[in-house]
Amino acid sequence: MSENTETETGEHEQSELEDELLERREAALSLVVQFGDPVLKSKASPVGEFGSELRDEVERMAAIMRDAMGVGLAATQVGVLRRLLVFQAGADSEPTALVNPEIEWLSDEVVIAEEGCLSLPRVSMDVERPLHGRFNGLDADGKPVRLEASGLEARVLQHEIDHLDGVLILDRAPRAQRKGALRAMREGESYSPPLAEQEAAEEAGEHREPRTEA
């Protein structure tokens, strides 16, 4: 086999893999509640029963999150009004479930980052959040969990707990960006913060983090 043939074969396999990943993402997103559904503005109820049914739901949510290429998913995003979330804030980390999560403490230090959301397709907005936090809850077996989180992990946890309280990134974004995102979704287009706003924030010394999708 020639070098050119090997290169062509490798490119073809890469293209097939990318197509497969995109198909899996679309299939996963079809299971995620999208903006406009009233469940996204509803407050979830505490989980009171633990067992195989809850563990199955955790596994299902983790699979949807992974295939959708997200870093977090709240139960309300799959139409379940229970206080349950899953997250995976790093490529090397394992999906983690947090049941009945509570925010115990948030730092005074805040950062701005561009956030996307699996329930708001093709749009992202700047959201300011505390950099560090302490979170309490239970695992899928009902055992107490306490998390000290910073950076991306803290941001994802705050984002998902917002979902459980019926709060979206639209509610936390600057007004102009919120209007731009809403207009884009109505017209079936994409939206992200204007470059000029990002450059102005950097010139003002505001600390920014990479974009997240949850």
C-alpha positions in Angstrom: 0.0 0.0 0.0 1.4 3.4 -1.0 1.9 6.3 1.4 -0.8 8.2 -0.5 -3.2 5.4 -0.2 -2.6 5.2 3.5 -3.2 8.9 3.9 -6.4 8.7 1.9 -7.6 5.7 4.0 -6.8 7.6 7.2 -8.6 10.7 6.1 -11.7 8.6 5.1 -11.7 6.8 8.5 -11.4 10.2 10.3 -14.3 11.6 8.3 -16.4 8.5 9.1 -15.6 8.9 12.8 -16.6 12.6 12.8 -19.8 11.8 11.0 -20.6 9.1 13.6 -19.9 11.5 16.5 -22.2 14.1 14.9 -24.9 11.6 14.4 -24.6 10.5 18.1 -24.7 14.1 19.2 -27.8 14.9 17.2 -29.5 11.8 18.6 -28.6 12.8 22.2 -29.7 16.4 21.7 -33.1 15.0 20.5 -33.6 13.7 24.1 -32.8 17.1 25.6 -35.6 19.5 26.4 -35.1 22.6 24.3 -35.7 26.3 25.0 -39.4 27.2 25.0 -40.5 24.1 27.0 -42.0 25.4 30.4 -40.2 22.6 32.2 -36.9 24.6 31.9 -38.4 27.4 33.9 -39.8 25.0 36.6 -38.2 24.3 40.0 -37.3 20.7 40.6 -38.4 18.7 43.6 -36.0 16.9 46.0 -35.3 13.2 45.3 -36.7 11.1 48.2 -36.2 7.5 46.9 -32.9 5.8 46.1 -32.4 2.5 44.3 -32.0 0.9 40.9 -34.4 3.3 39.2 -32.4 6.3 40.2 -29.1 4.6 39.3 -30.6 3.8 35.8 -31.6 7.5 35.4 -28.1 8.6 36.3 -26.6 6.3 33.7 -29.0 7.5 31.1 -28.2 11.1 31.8 -24.5 10.5 31.8 -24.8 8.8 28.4 -26.8 11.7 26.9 -24.3 14.2 28.3 -21.4 12.3 26.8 -22.9 11.8 23.4 -24.1 15.4 23.3 -20.5 16.5 24.0 -21.6 18.4 27.1 -19.9 18.7 30.5 -23.1 18.7 32.6 -26.8 17.8 32.5 -29.6 18.5 34.9 -32.6 16.2 35.2 -34.9 19.1 34.2 -33.2 19.1 30.8 -34.5 15.6 30.1 -38.0 16.4 31.4 -37.5 15.0 34.9 -38.4 17.5 37.7 -36.1 16.0 40.3 -33.0 17.6 41.9 -30.4 15.5 40.1 -27.5 16.4 38.0 -24.5 14.8 36.3 -21.3 16.4 35.3 -17.9 15.6 33.8 -15.7 18.7 34.0 -12.5 17.2 32.5 -11.8 14.8 29.6 -10.0 12.4 32.0 -12.6 12.6 34.8 -15.5 10.2 35.3 -19.1 11.3 35.1 -20.3 12.2 38.6 -23.9 12.4 39.9 -25.1 14.8 42.6 -28.5 14.3 44.1 -30.3 17.1 45.9 -27.3 19.5 45.4 -26.9 22.5 47.6 -24.5 25.4 47.4 -22.8 25.8 50.8 -20.4 28.6 49.8 -19.3 30.7 46.8 -16.2 32.8 46.6 -16.2 36.6 46.3 -13.8 36.2 43.4 -15.7 36.0 40.1 -14.8 35.3 36.5 -16.6 35.8 33.2 -16.8 32.9 30.7 -18.7 32.2 27.6 -21.3 29.5 28.3 -23.4 27.4 26.0 -26.3 25.1 27.0 -27.5 21.9 25.5 -31.1 23.2 25.9 -30.2 26.4 23.9 -28.8 25.1 20.6 -26.2 27.1 18.8 -26.0 30.1 21.1 -23.6 31.1 23.9 -23.4 34.1 26.2 -21.0 35.6 28.7 -21.9 34.7 32.3 -20.2 35.9 35.5 -19.9 33.3 38.2 -17.8 32.8 41.4 -14.5 31.1 40.7 -14.7 28.7 43.7 -17.5 27.0 45.5 -18.4 24.3 48.1 -21.3 22.0 47.2 -23.2 19.4 49.2 -25.5 16.6 48.1 -25.9 12.9 47.9 -24.6 10.2 45.5 -26.9 7.8 43.6 -26.9 5.5 46.7 -27.9 8.3 49.1 -24.5 8.7 50.7 -23.4 12.3 51.6 -21.1 14.1 49.1 -19.2 17.3 49.6 -17.3 18.9 46.8 -14.7 21.7 46.8 -14.7 22.9 43.2 -12.9 25.6 41.3 -12.8 26.9 37.7 -14.7 24.8 35.2 -16.0 22.4 37.7 -17.4 25.1 39.9 -19.0 26.8 36.9 -20.6 23.6 35.6 -22.1 22.8 39.0 -23.5 26.4 39.3 -24.9 26.1 35.8 -26.7 22.8 36.5 -28.0 23.9 39.9 -29.4 26.9 38.1 -31.3 24.5 35.8 -32.8 22.8 38.8 -34.1 26.2 40.0 -35.6 27.1 36.6 -32.8 29.6 35.9 -31.1 29.7 32.4 -28.0 31.4 31.1 -30.4 33.8 29.4 -31.3 35.1 32.9 -27.7 35.8 33.8 -26.3 37.1 30.5 -25.9 40.8 29.7 -29.1 42.3 28.3 -27.7 43.0 24.9 -26.4 39.4 24.5 -29.7 38.0 25.8 -31.6 39.9 23.2 -29.2 38.8 20.5 -29.5 35.2 21.5 -33.3 35.3 21.6 -33.4 36.8 18.2 -31.0 34.2 16.8 -33.1 31.3 18.2 -36.3 32.7 16.8 -34.6 32.9 13.4 -32.9 29.5 13.7 -29.5 31.1 13.6 -26.4 30.9 15.9 -25.2 33.5 18.3 -22.0 34.2 20.4 -20.8 37.3 22.2 -19.5 39.9 19.8 -15.7 40.0 19.5 -15.7 43.7 20.4 -17.3 43.0 23.7 -14.7 40.3 24.5 -11.9 42.6 23.6 -13.3 45.4 25.7 -13.6 43.1 28.7 -10.0 41.9 28.3 -8.8 45.5 28.1 -10.7 46.3 31.3 -8.8 43.5 33.0 -11.7 41.2 33.4 -10.7 37.5 33.8 -12.2 35.2 31.3 -12.4 31.4 31.1 -12.8 29.1 28.0 -16.3 28.4 26.7 -18.4 25.6 28.4 -21.3 23.6 27.1 -23.7 22.2 29.7 
